[in-house]
Amino acid sequence: MICKFCGQAINDGDKFCSFCGAPVNEQTTETNADIDAKVDDNNSNKDDAIKDDTIVIDTPKQDIQNRKFSAFSIAGFIVSLIGIFCFAIICGSIGLVLSGIGLGEAKIKRGKGLAIAGLVIGILDVLAFFLLL
């Protein structure tokens, strides 16, 4: 049987799709032959045939992928990286601030990993400056 929501092949006895989690009991059973017939009729590929009657559900993974990156996360990471090579105290401090703001925005936008990396590198920049004085 084919899941009507995500188009993946699932077992006939399953109550929920193991790929998208949609309940199977509300779906009609379609065999590969049914899908092939739709493909031949519509002269399109299998994905188009499956998605004809499909309801699109935004999963959390899709929602995260559609978000934009936080500019503060990116800027904080880059400025902290620059601080490794020159102006450690200045770039490290600015990188810490920008990465901190970016981490706060990570709840709405992508870039949590970059923000954390920027914070760590910024802290290392500042520590290296004071240790090498």
N, CA, C and O of each residue as an XYZ file, in Angstrom:
532
protein
N       0.854     -1.169      0.000
C       0.000      0.000      0.000
C       0.905      1.240      0.000
O       2.020      1.204      0.522
N       0.425      2.306     -0.576
C       1.153      3.562     -0.681
C       0.472      4.600      0.212
O      -0.747      4.762      0.170
N       1.275      5.302      1.021
C       0.734      6.370      1.871
C       0.263      7.513      0.983
O       1.000      7.981      0.115
N      -0.943      7.949      1.201
C      -1.515      9.010      0.387
C      -0.960     10.383      0.739
O      -1.089     11.327     -0.040
N      -0.339     10.495      1.916
C       0.188     11.778      2.345
C       1.625     12.014      1.884
O       1.964     13.111      1.442
N       2.483     10.969      1.988
C       3.893     11.177      1.645
C       4.340     10.368      0.431
O       5.413     10.626     -0.114
N       3.543      9.397     -0.001
C       3.875      8.636     -1.199
C       4.817      7.476     -0.973
O       5.266      6.863     -1.942
N       5.137      7.149      0.273
C       6.044      6.045      0.569
C       5.272      4.732      0.660
O       4.084      4.714      0.984
N       5.963      3.642      0.370
C       5.353      2.318      0.467
C       5.271      1.915      1.938
O       6.257      2.016      2.668
N       4.096      1.459      2.369
C       3.896      1.029      3.750
C       3.258     -0.352      3.746
O       2.684     -0.772      2.741
N       3.357     -1.062      4.871
C       2.780     -2.397      4.998
C       1.266     -2.305      5.117
O       0.735     -1.313      5.616
N       0.574     -3.345      4.655
C      -0.883     -3.336      4.668
C      -1.463     -3.319      6.083
O      -2.536     -2.751      6.286
N      -0.795     -3.918      7.061
C      -1.322     -4.000      8.417
C      -1.022     -2.785      9.281
O      -1.508     -2.705     10.409
N      -0.244     -1.850      8.788
C       0.128     -0.683      9.590
C      -1.071      0.236      9.817
O      -1.917      0.417      8.940
N      -1.119      0.813     11.026
C      -2.174      1.775     11.337
C      -1.723      3.196     11.056
O      -2.547      4.080     10.821
N      -0.392      3.419     11.081
C       0.179      4.731     10.808
C       1.339      4.568      9.838
O       2.024      3.546      9.851
N       1.557      5.558      9.011
C       2.677      5.560      8.083
C       3.962      5.706      8.890
O       4.063      6.592      9.739
N       4.932      4.857      8.636
C       6.192      4.910      9.376
C       7.088      6.050      8.906
O       8.109      6.325      9.536
N       6.727      6.720      7.811
C       7.535      7.826      7.294
C       6.991      9.183      7.742
O       7.757     10.018      8.224
N       5.683      9.420      7.592
C       5.126     10.734      7.926
C       4.201     10.707      9.141
O       3.841     11.764      9.659
N       3.811      9.518      9.606
C       2.974      9.416     10.791
C       1.489      9.584     10.540
O       0.705      9.620     11.488
N       1.087      9.688      9.286
C      -0.332      9.872      8.964
C      -1.097      8.582      9.246
O      -0.567      7.493      9.026
N      -2.338      8.688      9.729
C      -3.134      7.480      9.960
C      -3.464      6.794      8.637
O      -3.842      7.445      7.663
N      -3.316      5.475      8.618
C      -3.518      4.713      7.391
C      -4.990      4.391      7.187
O      -5.429      4.245      6.047
N      -5.770      4.275      8.269
C      -7.160      3.846      8.136
C      -8.008      4.822      7.340
O      -9.055      4.434      6.821
N      -7.589      6.077      7.227
C      -8.338      7.063      6.455
C      -7.920      7.082      4.994
O      -8.508      7.798      4.183
N      -6.912      6.301      4.661
C      -6.386      6.317      3.311
C      -6.984      5.169      2.496
O      -7.344      4.120      3.030
N      -7.073      5.397      1.222
C      -7.495      4.326      0.338
C      -6.268      3.519     -0.042
O      -5.159      4.050     -0.116
N      -6.469      2.261     -0.276
C      -5.326      1.420     -0.633
C      -5.057      1.564     -2.115
O      -5.961      1.463     -2.944
N      -3.806      1.800     -2.428
C      -3.363      1.888     -3.805
C      -2.205      0.932     -3.989
O      -1.272      0.920     -3.186
N      -2.257      0.156     -5.008
C      -1.158     -0.743     -5.309
C      -0.267     -0.087     -6.347
O      -0.623      0.935     -6.934
N       0.882     -0.680     -6.563
C       1.796     -0.147     -7.569
C       1.153     -0.165     -8.955
O       1.434      0.700     -9.784
N       0.288     -1.154     -9.205
C      -0.389     -1.223    -10.494
C      -1.334     -0.032    -10.675
O      -1.444      0.521    -11.769
N      -2.022      0.361     -9.581
C      -2.896      1.536     -9.650
C      -2.102      2.794     -9.956
O      -2.524      3.633    -10.752
N      -0.960      2.911     -9.321
C      -0.121      4.083     -9.545
C       0.419      4.083    -10.962
O       0.447      5.124    -11.617
N       0.854      2.908    -11.446
C       1.356      2.813    -12.819
C       0.269      3.184    -13.825
O       0.546      3.801    -14.853
N      -0.977      2.799    -13.514
C      -2.071      3.153    -14.410
C      -2.280      4.660    -14.434
O      -2.527      5.237    -15.493
N      -2.184      5.297    -13.281
C      -2.309      6.747    -13.233
C      -1.173      7.417    -14.005
O      -1.372      8.417    -14.695
N       0.009      6.846    -13.870
C       1.161      7.411    -14.575
C       0.954      7.311    -16.079
O       1.213      8.264    -16.813
N       0.491      6.161    -16.529
C       0.258      5.996    -17.958
C      -0.836      6.945    -18.444
O      -0.722      7.520    -19.526
N      -1.891      7.111    -17.652
C      -2.987      7.986    -18.052
C      -2.552      9.448    -18.112
O      -2.906     10.173    -19.042
N      -1.795      9.864    -17.132
C      -1.403     11.266    -17.058
C      -0.101     11.562    -17.788
O       0.264     12.722    -17.980
N       0.595     10.509    -18.193
C       1.883     10.648    -18.880
C       2.848     11.495    -18.044
O       3.511     12.402    -18.548
N       2.901     11.162    -16.739
C       3.805     11.862    -15.832
C       4.504     10.836    -14.955
O       4.305      9.633    -15.126
N       5.316     11.298    -14.024
C       6.031     10.359    -13.167
C       5.185      9.939    -11.975
O       4.097     10.472    -11.758
N       5.689      8.976    -11.198
C       4.931      8.432    -10.079
C       4.662      9.476     -9.002
O       3.587      9.479     -8.401
N       5.615     10.355     -8.753
C       5.419     11.362     -7.704
C       4.235     12.260     -8.026
O       3.440     12.582     -7.143
N       4.112     12.667     -9.290
C       2.973     13.503     -9.672
C       1.668     12.738     -9.526
O       0.659     13.302     -9.103
N       1.684     11.447     -9.877
C       0.477     10.638     -9.786
C       0.046     10.470     -8.336
O      -1.149     10.502     -8.040
N       0.979     10.295     -7.448
C       0.648     10.110     -6.044
C       0.155     11.419     -5.437
O      -0.763     11.413     -4.617
N       0.743     12.522     -5.825
C       0.431     13.798     -5.208
C      -0.826     14.466     -5.759
O      -1.187     15.553     -5.308
N      -1.499     13.839     -6.726
C      -2.704     14.430     -7.273
C      -3.762     14.671     -6.192
O      -4.378     15.737     -6.151
N      -3.971     13.684     -5.323
C      -4.999     13.786     -4.294
C      -4.389     13.969     -2.906
O      -5.046     13.684     -1.905
N      -3.178     14.428     -2.833
C      -2.459     14.501     -1.573
C      -2.694     15.830     -0.880
O      -2.727     16.885     -1.514
N      -2.856     15.759      0.419
C      -2.928     16.952      1.246
C      -1.529     17.202      1.764
O      -0.911     16.301      2.333
N      -1.014     18.414      1.579
C       0.331     18.739      2.029
C       0.276     19.128      3.493
O      -0.475     20.022      3.884
N       1.080     18.448      4.300
C       1.146     18.724      5.726
C       2.540     19.236      6.020
O       3.525     18.590      5.662
N       2.641     20.397      6.673
C       3.940     20.921      7.060
C       4.413     20.205      8.308
O       3.835     20.371      9.382
N       5.451     19.420      8.173
C       6.040     18.762      9.324
C       7.065     19.706      9.932
O       7.500     20.648      9.269
N       7.458     19.476     11.174
C       8.468     20.342     11.776
C       9.753     20.399     10.961
O      10.380     21.455     10.881
N      10.157     19.285     10.353
C      11.381     19.279      9.559
C      11.239     20.203      8.354
O      12.165     20.949      8.034
N      10.086     20.162      7.683
C       9.862     21.038      6.542
C       9.813     22.492      6.997
O      10.313     23.380      6.307
N       9.208     22.732      8.162
C       9.099     24.089      8.680
C      10.483     24.675      8.950
O      10.738     25.836      8.628
N      11.364     23.893      9.527
C      12.723     24.364      9.817
C      13.478     24.636      8.528
O      14.211     25.620      8.434
N      13.306     23.775      7.537
C      14.018     23.952      6.279
C      13.552     25.193      5.528
O      14.313     25.750      4.736
N      12.330     25.635      5.755
C      11.814     26.807      5.064
C      12.202     28.120      5.742
O      11.995     29.191      5.172
N      12.757     28.050      6.940
C      13.146     29.260      7.654
C      14.428     29.839      7.071
O      15.247     29.115      6.504
N      14.593     31.141      7.215
C      15.809     31.813      6.779
C      16.848     31.776      7.900
O      16.508     31.667      9.078
N      18.120     31.868      7.508
C      19.194     31.917      8.489
C      19.205     33.274      9.182
O      18.880     34.297      8.579
N      19.576     33.268     10.432
C      19.734     34.505     11.189
C      21.011     35.202     10.737
O      22.090     34.611     10.762
N      20.887     36.447     10.329
C      22.052     37.215      9.884
C      23.017     37.440     11.049
O      24.229     37.503     10.842
N      22.495     37.559     12.261
C      23.351     37.752     13.422
C      24.197     36.510     13.699
O      25.359     36.622     14.088
N      23.615     35.331     13.500
C      24.375     34.089     13.696
C      25.537     34.009     12.721
O      26.663     33.686     13.100
N      25.251     34.305     11.469
C      26.293     34.250     10.436
C      27.368     35.296     10.710
O      28.561     34.997     10.658
N      26.941     36.527     11.001
C      27.897     37.605     11.245
C      28.742     37.321     12.484
O      29.951     37.553     12.472
N      28.129     36.828     13.541
C      28.869     36.508     14.762
C      29.903     35.431     14.535
O      31.012     35.508     15.065
N      29.553     34.429     13.753
C      30.491     33.344     13.442
C      31.670     33.874     12.635
O      32.824     33.574     12.943
N      31.382     34.658     11.608
C      32.446     35.178     10.737
C      33.358     36.130     11.498
O      34.579     36.043     11.371
N      32.789     37.036     12.286
C      33.603     37.992     13.037
C      34.463     37.256     14.075
O      35.619     37.618     14.291
N      33.900     36.232     14.713
C      34.689     35.449     15.669
C      35.836     34.723     14.975
O      36.933     34.621     15.524
N      35.585     34.222     13.777
C      36.657     33.570     13.009
C      37.760     34.561     12.661
O      38.943     34.228     12.734
N      37.384     35.755     12.289
C      38.382     36.785     11.976
C      39.211     37.088     13.224
O      40.407     37.360     13.121
N      38.592     37.044     14.386
C      39.290     37.308     15.636
C      40.388     36.308     15.946
O      41.289     36.610     16.728
N      40.333     35.126     15.352
C      41.396     34.143     15.552
C      42.701     34.667     14.965
O      43.773     34.449     15.530
N      42.609     35.349     13.847
C      43.800     35.771     13.113
C      44.258     37.189     13.447
O      45.453     37.475     13.383
N      43.346     38.071     13.798
C      43.740     39.443     14.093
C      42.682     40.114     14.969
O      41.507     39.748     14.928
N      43.105     41.084     15.750
C      42.213     41.871     16.600
C      41.340     40.994     17.485
O      40.118     41.139     17.504
N      41.970     40.086     18.216
C      41.237     39.076     18.984
C      40.256     39.690     19.967
O      39.111     39.243     20.041
N      40.661     40.685     20.713
C      39.781     41.242     21.744
C      38.599     41.966     21.115
O      37.476     41.869     21.609
N      38.845     42.688     20.034
C      37.760     43.451     19.392
C      36.809     42.506     18.652
O      35.600     42.513     18.884
N      37.374     41.703     17.767
C      36.528     40.792     16.976
C      35.870     39.737     17.853
O      34.718     39.365     17.629
N      36.604     39.255     18.853
C      36.020     38.259     19.758
C      34.832     38.809     20.516
O      33.816     38.132     20.673
N      34.964     40.055     20.991
C      33.870     40.678     21.745
C      32.662     40.945     20.846
O      31.521     40.668     21.218
N      32.931     41.483     19.670
C      31.826     41.747     18.730
C      31.174     40.441     18.299
O      29.951     40.358     18.187
N      31.999     39.415     18.056
C      31.468     38.100     17.679
C      30.600     37.501     18.763
O      29.586     36.865     18.477
N      31.007     37.707     20.036
C      30.191     37.223     21.156
C      28.822     37.886     21.177
O      27.804     37.217     21.355
N      28.800     39.184     20.996
C      27.528     39.914     21.018
C      26.635     39.485     19.853
O      25.458     39.177     20.046
N      27.201     39.468     18.646
C      26.398     39.093     17.474
C      25.900     37.655     17.578
O      24.751     37.368     17.242
N      26.762     36.751     18.042
C      26.350     35.356     18.179
C      25.298     35.189     19.260
O      24.404     34.353     19.130
N      25.393     35.971     20.321
C      24.372     35.928     21.372
C      23.014     36.364     20.857
O      21.994     35.751     21.171
N      23.007     37.421     20.066
C      21.748     37.865     19.454
C      21.227     36.800     18.487
O      20.030     36.513     18.450
N      22.138     36.223     17.710
C      21.751     35.171     16.765
C      21.188     33.947     17.461
O      20.265     33.312     16.951
N      21.732     33.608     18.619
C      21.210     32.470     19.378
C      19.800     32.764     19.875
O      18.957     31.868     19.922
N      19.542     34.009     20.241
C      18.192     34.392     20.649
C      17.206     34.315     19.490
O      16.042     33.961     19.680
N      17.678     34.650     18.281
C      16.823     34.568     17.089
C      16.642     33.142     16.600
O      15.764     32.885     15.777
N      17.445     32.215     17.082
C      17.407     30.838     16.583
C      16.075     30.152     16.876
O      15.775     29.112     16.289
N      15.280     30.716     17.767
C      13.957     30.144     18.027
C      13.016     30.397     16.859
O      12.072     29.640     16.634
N      13.280     31.467     16.118
C      12.429     31.835     14.996
C      13.093     31.486     13.666
O      12.420     31.089     12.714
N      14.402     31.634     13.606
C      15.139     31.417     12.372
C      16.151     30.297     12.552
O      16.379     29.823     13.665
N      16.752     29.884     11.450
C      17.807     28.885     11.500
C      19.119     29.551     11.905
O      19.242     30.774     11.836
N      20.089     28.761     12.324
C      21.401     29.289     12.617
C      21.855     29.081     14.042
O      22.802     29.729     14.489
N      21.198     28.185     14.768
C      21.570     27.936     16.152
C      22.996     27.398     16.241
O      23.754     27.804     17.122
N      23.366     26.499     15.347
C      24.710     25.924     15.357
C      25.785     26.963     15.084
O      26.830     26.969     15.735
N      25.528     27.848     14.115
C      26.479     28.916     13.823
C      26.614     29.870     15.005
O      27.712     30.332     15.313
N      25.509     30.158     15.656
C      25.548     31.058     16.809
C      26.360     30.455     17.947
O      27.162     31.145     18.576
N      26.152     29.180     18.209
C      26.910     28.515     19.275
C      28.390     28.462     18.917
O      29.244     28.709     19.770
N      28.700     28.144     17.668
C      30.102     28.118     17.231
C      30.716     29.510     17.350
O      31.863     29.640     17.778
N      29.976     30.546     16.982
C      30.467     31.914     17.115
C      30.732     32.288     18.563
O      31.713     32.968     18.863
N      29.849     31.840     19.474
C      30.062     32.103     20.899
C      31.327     31.418     21.402
O      32.133     32.031     22.102
N      31.497     30.161     21.050
C      32.667     29.410     21.510
C      33.953     30.037     20.970
O      34.906     30.246     21.721
N      33.979     30.331     19.685
C      35.179     30.925     19.085
C      35.429     32.317     19.662
O      36.579     32.678     19.912
N      34.383     33.096     19.877
C      34.536     34.417     20.479
C      35.118     34.344     21.881
O      35.982     35.144     22.240
N      34.649     33.388     22.674
C      35.192     33.197     24.023
C      36.665     32.811     23.943
O      37.489     33.323     24.701
N      36.994     31.907     23.024
C      38.393     31.512     22.848
C      39.259     32.684     22.398
O      40.406     32.810     22.826
N      38.709     33.549     21.527
C      39.447     34.742     21.094
C      39.796     35.632     22.283
O      40.943     36.052     22.434
N      38.823     35.914     23.111
C      39.030     36.803     24.256
C      39.997     36.166     25.254
O      40.890     36.837     25.771
N      39.817     34.867     25.526
C      40.727     34.176     26.444
C      42.145     34.163     25.903
O      43.091     34.387     26.658
N      42.312     33.907     24.624
C      43.644     33.870     24.020
C      44.303     35.242     24.109
O      45.511     35.334     24.330
N      43.536     36.289     23.942
C      44.098     37.638     24.051
C      44.672     37.879     25.439
O      45.794     38.366     25.579
N      43.886     37.533     26.481
C      44.352     37.785     27.830
C      45.486     36.837     28.257
O      46.343     37.216     29.054
N      45.487     35.631     27.734
C      46.567     34.692     28.073
C      47.869     35.048     27.383
O      48.945     34.774     27.917
N      47.793     35.646     26.217
C      49.010     35.977     25.460
C      49.542     37.371     25.769
O      50.553     37.779     25.196
N      48.894     38.103     26.651
C      49.380     39.442     27.015
C      50.667     39.388     27.727
O      51.210     40.427     28.101
